[in-house]
Amino acid sequence: MDKASVLGDAIKYVKELKEQVKVLEEQTKKKSVESVMVVKKLSQLYVDEDVSDTSSNSCDENSDETSKTYLSSLPEVEARLSGKNVLIRILCEKDKGVMVNVYREIEKLHLSVIDASSFSFGSSVLAITIITQ
């Protein structure tokens, strides 16, 4: 092979590689890369509370076996990564200071809270959603 044909083949190969790079970049733009991590203790959550008793504010007041809340599957933690943002969902037992502890752990990871919300489910379950960066 002479130098001209080797150089011609090399140029042709580089052009093919550039085309492949363009195609891959377009595919990357179309797809949103997202990582998900879910941590569960057990697979089920069972809540059986007496809804007719509206005067009771604490689950400690109900000692009846049929109205207990079984929370053996808690906490359940899910984290989704999208770019620089992290979406964290936590389903845990409602307790004093839970949000403070969650924020403290987020700070330890050197993340900044962008948005956070929480709500109660029943009288003893807390659902927390946090977006961090």
PyRosetta script that sets phi, psi and omega in degrees:
from pyrosetta import init, pose_from_sequence

init()
pose = pose_from_sequence("MDKASVLGDAIKYVKELKEQVKVLEEQTKKKSVESVMVVKKLSQLYVDEDVSDTSSNSCDENSDETSKTYLSSLPEVEARLSGKNVLIRILCEKDKGVMVNVYREIEKLHLSVIDASSFSFGSSVLAITIITQ")
pose.set_psi(1, 138.6)
pose.set_omega(1, 177.5)
pose.set_phi(2, -89.6)
pose.set_psi(2, 168.2)
pose.set_omega(2, -175.5)
pose.set_phi(3, -62.2)
pose.set_psi(3, -35.7)
pose.set_omega(3, -177.7)
pose.set_phi(4, -66.2)
pose.set_psi(4, -42.3)
pose.set_omega(4, -179.7)
pose.set_phi(5, -70.5)
pose.set_psi(5, -36.5)
pose.set_omega(5, 177.0)
pose.set_phi(6, -64.3)
pose.set_psi(6, -44.5)
pose.set_omega(6, 179.1)
pose.set_phi(7, -64.6)
pose.set_psi(7, -39.7)
pose.set_omega(7, 178.4)
pose.set_phi(8, -63.9)
pose.set_psi(8, -43.5)
pose.set_omega(8, 177.9)
pose.set_phi(9, -64.3)
pose.set_psi(9, -39.2)
pose.set_omega(9, 179.1)
pose.set_phi(10, -64.7)
pose.set_psi(10, -42.0)
pose.set_omega(10, 178.7)
pose.set_phi(11, -64.1)
pose.set_psi(11, -43.1)
pose.set_omega(11, 178.9)
pose.set_phi(12, -61.5)
pose.set_psi(12, -42.9)
pose.set_omega(12, -179.7)
pose.set_phi(13, -65.0)
pose.set_psi(13, -41.4)
pose.set_omega(13, 178.3)
pose.set_phi(14, -63.0)
pose.set_psi(14, -40.7)
pose.set_omega(14, 178.1)
pose.set_phi(15, -62.9)
pose.set_psi(15, -41.4)
pose.set_omega(15, 177.7)
pose.set_phi(16, -62.5)
pose.set_psi(16, -41.6)
pose.set_omega(16, 178.1)
pose.set_phi(17, -63.8)
pose.set_psi(17, -39.5)
pose.set_omega(17, 177.9)
pose.set_phi(18, -62.6)
pose.set_psi(18, -40.0)
pose.set_omega(18, 177.9)
pose.set_phi(19, -64.3)
pose.set_psi(19, -41.5)
pose.set_omega(19, 178.1)
pose.set_phi(20, -63.5)
pose.set_psi(20, -38.8)
pose.set_omega(20, 177.9)
pose.set_phi(21, -62.7)
pose.set_psi(21, -44.2)
pose.set_omega(21, 179.1)
pose.set_phi(22, -60.0)
pose.set_psi(22, -45.6)
pose.set_omega(22, -179.6)
pose.set_phi(23, -61.9)
pose.set_psi(23, -45.0)
pose.set_omega(23, -179.9)
pose.set_phi(24, -65.8)
pose.set_psi(24, -38.1)
pose.set_omega(24, 177.6)
pose.set_phi(25, -64.6)
pose.set_psi(25, -40.0)
pose.set_omega(25, 177.5)
pose.set_phi(26, -64.4)
pose.set_psi(26, -41.4)
pose.set_omega(26, 178.0)
pose.set_phi(27, -64.1)
pose.set_psi(27, -38.2)
pose.set_omega(27, 179.6)
pose.set_phi(28, -65.7)
pose.set_psi(28, -39.5)
pose.set_omega(28, 179.0)
pose.set_phi(29, -64.0)
pose.set_psi(29, -36.3)
pose.set_omega(29, -177.7)
pose.set_phi(30, -72.9)
pose.set_psi(30, -32.7)
pose.set_omega(30, -177.5)
pose.set_phi(31, -93.5)
pose.set_psi(31, 136.1)
pose.set_omega(31, 174.2)
pose.set_phi(32, -95.7)
pose.set_psi(32, 118.2)
pose.set_omega(32, -179.0)
pose.set_phi(33, -80.0)
pose.set_psi(33, 125.2)
pose.set_omega(33, -179.2)
pose.set_phi(34, -141.1)
pose.set_psi(34, 130.2)
pose.set_omega(34, 176.5)
pose.set_phi(35, -106.9)
pose.set_psi(35, 140.2)
pose.set_omega(35, -179.7)
pose.set_phi(36, -128.0)
pose.set_psi(36, 135.2)
pose.set_omega(36, 174.9)
pose.set_phi(37, -131.2)
pose.set_psi(37, 124.6)
pose.set_omega(37, 179.6)
pose.set_phi(38, -120.4)
pose.set_psi(38, 131.6)
pose.set_omega(38, 177.9)
pose.set_phi(39, -119.2)
pose.set_psi(39, 120.2)
pose.set_omega(39, 178.6)
pose.set_phi(40, -128.3)
pose.set_psi(40, 141.5)
pose.set_omega(40, 174.0)
pose.set_phi(41, -79.0)
pose.set_psi(41, -53.0)
pose.set_omega(41, 177.3)
pose.set_phi(42, -133.8)
pose.set_psi(42, 173.2)
pose.set_omega(42, -173.0)
pose.set_phi(43, -91.8)
pose.set_psi(43, -9.2)
pose.set_omega(43, -176.0)
pose.set_phi(44, -128.7)
pose.set_psi(44, 150.6)
pose.set_omega(44, 173.2)
pose.set_phi(45, -124.2)
pose.set_psi(45, 126.2)
pose.set_omega(45, -178.2)
pose.set_phi(46, -121.1)
pose.set_psi(46, 118.4)
pose.set_omega(46, 178.4)
pose.set_phi(47, -123.3)
pose.set_psi(47, 117.9)
pose.set_omega(47, 178.7)
pose.set_phi(48, -132.3)
pose.set_psi(48, 92.6)
pose.set_omega(48, -176.7)
pose.set_phi(49, -114.6)
pose.set_psi(49, 154.7)
pose.set_omega(49, 178.1)
pose.set_phi(50, -79.3)
pose.set_psi(50, 103.8)
pose.set_omega(50, -178.0)
pose.set_phi(51, -76.9)
pose.set_psi(51, -15.5)
pose.set_omega(51, 179.9)
pose.set_phi(52, -77.4)
pose.set_psi(52, -18.2)
pose.set_omega(52, -179.9)
pose.set_phi(53, -90.8)
pose.set_psi(53, 91.4)
pose.set_omega(53, -177.5)
pose.set_phi(54, -89.8)
pose.set_psi(54, -10.6)
pose.set_omega(54, -179.3)
pose.set_phi(55, -81.3)
pose.set_psi(55, -14.2)
pose.set_omega(55, -177.3)
pose.set_phi(56, -87.5)
pose.set_psi(56, 122.7)
pose.set_omega(56, 178.3)
pose.set_phi(57, -102.2)
pose.set_psi(57, -14.5)
pose.set_omega(57, -176.0)
pose.set_phi(58, -122.6)
pose.set_psi(58, 140.0)
pose.set_omega(58, 178.3)
pose.set_phi(59, -73.1)
pose.set_psi(59, -15.1)
pose.set_omega(59, 177.9)
pose.set_phi(60, -71.5)
pose.set_psi(60, -23.2)
pose.set_omega(60, -179.5)
pose.set_phi(61, -73.0)
pose.set_psi(61, -24.1)
pose.set_omega(61, 179.6)
pose.set_phi(62, -93.7)
pose.set_psi(62, 105.5)
pose.set_omega(62, 178.4)
pose.set_phi(63, -102.8)
pose.set_psi(63, 0.6)
pose.set_omega(63, 178.8)
pose.set_phi(64, -66.9)
pose.set_psi(64, 131.5)
pose.set_omega(64, -176.8)
pose.set_phi(65, -59.3)
pose.set_psi(65, -34.3)
pose.set_omega(65, -175.7)
pose.set_phi(66, -75.3)
pose.set_psi(66, -18.9)
pose.set_omega(66, -177.5)
pose.set_phi(67, -107.2)
pose.set_psi(67, 13.2)
pose.set_omega(67, 179.0)
pose.set_phi(68, -75.3)
pose.set_psi(68, 152.3)
pose.set_omega(68, 175.2)
pose.set_phi(69, -100.2)
pose.set_psi(69, 124.6)
pose.set_omega(69, 179.1)
pose.set_phi(70, -95.9)
pose.set_psi(70, 113.8)
pose.set_omega(70, -174.7)
pose.set_phi(71, -117.4)
pose.set_psi(71, 28.5)
pose.set_omega(71, -176.0)
pose.set_phi(72, -64.5)
pose.set_psi(72, -18.7)
pose.set_omega(72, -178.7)
pose.set_phi(73, -87.6)
pose.set_psi(73, -1.7)
pose.set_omega(73, -176.8)
pose.set_phi(74, -95.1)
pose.set_psi(74, 153.7)
pose.set_omega(74, 0.3)
pose.set_phi(75, -83.3)
pose.set_psi(75, 157.1)
pose.set_omega(75, 174.4)
pose.set_phi(76, -119.0)
pose.set_psi(76, 125.6)
pose.set_omega(76, -176.2)
pose.set_phi(77, -124.0)
pose.set_psi(77, 133.2)
pose.set_omega(77, 176.5)
pose.set_phi(78, -130.0)
pose.set_psi(78, 133.7)
pose.set_omega(78, 177.8)
pose.set_phi(79, -128.0)
pose.set_psi(79, 131.1)
pose.set_omega(79, 177.7)
pose.set_phi(80, -121.2)
pose.set_psi(80, 133.9)
pose.set_omega(80, -179.4)
pose.set_phi(81, -109.7)
pose.set_psi(81, 125.8)
pose.set_omega(81, 177.5)
pose.set_phi(82, -138.5)
pose.set_psi(82, 103.8)
pose.set_omega(82, -175.9)
pose.set_phi(83, 65.4)
pose.set_psi(83, -125.1)
pose.set_omega(83, 179.3)
pose.set_phi(84, -91.3)
pose.set_psi(84, -8.0)
pose.set_omega(84, -176.6)
pose.set_phi(85, -92.9)
pose.set_psi(85, 147.3)
pose.set_omega(85, 175.9)
pose.set_phi(86, -125.7)
pose.set_psi(86, 125.1)
pose.set_omega(86, 175.6)
pose.set_phi(87, -100.6)
pose.set_psi(87, 121.8)
pose.set_omega(87, -178.6)
pose.set_phi(88, -116.4)
pose.set_psi(88, 126.8)
pose.set_omega(88, 175.2)
pose.set_phi(89, -119.4)
pose.set_psi(89, 131.3)
pose.set_omega(89, -178.4)
pose.set_phi(90, -129.5)
pose.set_psi(90, 130.5)
pose.set_omega(90, 172.4)
pose.set_phi(91, -116.3)
pose.set_psi(91, 114.9)
pose.set_omega(91, -173.3)
pose.set_phi(92, -144.3)
pose.set_psi(92, 172.7)
pose.set_omega(92, 175.8)
pose.set_phi(93, -70.2)
pose.set_psi(93, 137.6)
pose.set_omega(93, 178.9)
pose.set_phi(94, -72.0)
pose.set_psi(94, 125.9)
pose.set_omega(94, -178.1)
pose.set_phi(95, -154.0)
pose.set_psi(95, 156.5)
pose.set_omega(95, 178.0)
pose.set_phi(96, -65.0)
pose.set_psi(96, 134.0)
pose.set_omega(96, 174.6)
pose.set_phi(97, 82.4)
pose.set_psi(97, 8.6)
pose.set_omega(97, -178.9)
pose.set_phi(98, -62.9)
pose.set_psi(98, -48.0)
pose.set_omega(98, -178.5)
pose.set_phi(99, -62.6)
pose.set_psi(99, -40.0)
pose.set_omega(99, 178.8)
pose.set_phi(100, -61.2)
pose.set_psi(100, -44.3)
pose.set_omega(100, 179.2)
pose.set_phi(101, -64.8)
pose.set_psi(101, -38.9)
pose.set_omega(101, 178.9)
pose.set_phi(102, -64.0)
pose.set_psi(102, -46.7)
pose.set_omega(102, 178.3)
pose.set_phi(103, -60.7)
pose.set_psi(103, -39.8)
pose.set_omega(103, 179.1)
pose.set_phi(104, -61.3)
pose.set_psi(104, -43.2)
pose.set_omega(104, 179.5)
pose.set_phi(105, -67.1)
pose.set_psi(105, -36.2)
pose.set_omega(105, 177.5)
pose.set_phi(106, -64.6)
pose.set_psi(106, -41.8)
pose.set_omega(106, 177.2)
pose.set_phi(107, -61.2)
pose.set_psi(107, -38.0)
pose.set_omega(107, 178.9)
pose.set_phi(108, -62.0)
pose.set_psi(108, -27.9)
pose.set_omega(108, 179.0)
pose.set_phi(109, -87.2)
pose.set_psi(109, 4.2)
pose.set_omega(109, 179.9)
pose.set_phi(110, 60.0)
pose.set_psi(110, 39.7)
pose.set_omega(110, 176.2)
pose.set_phi(111, -107.5)
pose.set_psi(111, 150.3)
pose.set_omega(111, 176.6)
pose.set_phi(112, -106.4)
pose.set_psi(112, 133.5)
pose.set_omega(112, 179.1)
pose.set_phi(113, -78.9)
pose.set_psi(113, 123.7)
pose.set_omega(113, 177.0)
pose.set_phi(114, -92.9)
pose.set_psi(114, -43.1)
pose.set_omega(114, -179.0)
pose.set_phi(115, -151.9)
pose.set_psi(115, 147.4)
pose.set_omega(115, 178.5)
pose.set_phi(116, -148.5)
pose.set_psi(116, 144.6)
pose.set_omega(116, 174.7)
pose.set_phi(117, -148.0)
pose.set_psi(117, 153.3)
pose.set_omega(117, 177.2)
pose.set_phi(118, -147.9)
pose.set_psi(118, 151.5)
pose.set_omega(118, 175.3)
pose.set_phi(119, -151.5)
pose.set_psi(119, 155.7)
pose.set_omega(119, 179.9)
pose.set_phi(120, -88.7)
pose.set_psi(120, 144.4)
pose.set_omega(120, 173.9)
pose.set_phi(121, -123.0)
pose.set_psi(121, 109.8)
pose.set_omega(121, -172.3)
pose.set_phi(122, 72.8)
pose.set_psi(122, -160.2)
pose.set_omega(122, -177.6)
pose.set_phi(123, -97.6)
pose.set_psi(123, -3.2)
pose.set_omega(123, -175.0)
pose.set_phi(124, -140.7)
pose.set_psi(124, 11.8)
pose.set_omega(124, 179.5)
pose.set_phi(125, -119.5)
pose.set_psi(125, 138.0)
pose.set_omega(125, -179.8)
pose.set_phi(126, -121.8)
pose.set_psi(126, 129.5)
pose.set_omega(126, 176.4)
pose.set_phi(127, -109.1)
pose.set_psi(127, 125.2)
pose.set_omega(127, -176.5)
pose.set_phi(128, -122.6)
pose.set_psi(128, 133.7)
pose.set_omega(128, 174.7)
pose.set_phi(129, -126.3)
pose.set_psi(129, 127.4)
pose.set_omega(129, -177.4)
pose.set_phi(130, -134.1)
pose.set_psi(130, 135.8)
pose.set_omega(130, 172.6)
pose.set_phi(131, -110.2)
pose.set_psi(131, 125.3)
pose.set_omega(131, -178.7)
pose.set_phi(132, -125.0)
pose.set_psi(132, 168.4)
pose.set_omega(132, 178.5)
pose.set_phi(133, -140.8)
pose.dump_pdb("model.pdb")
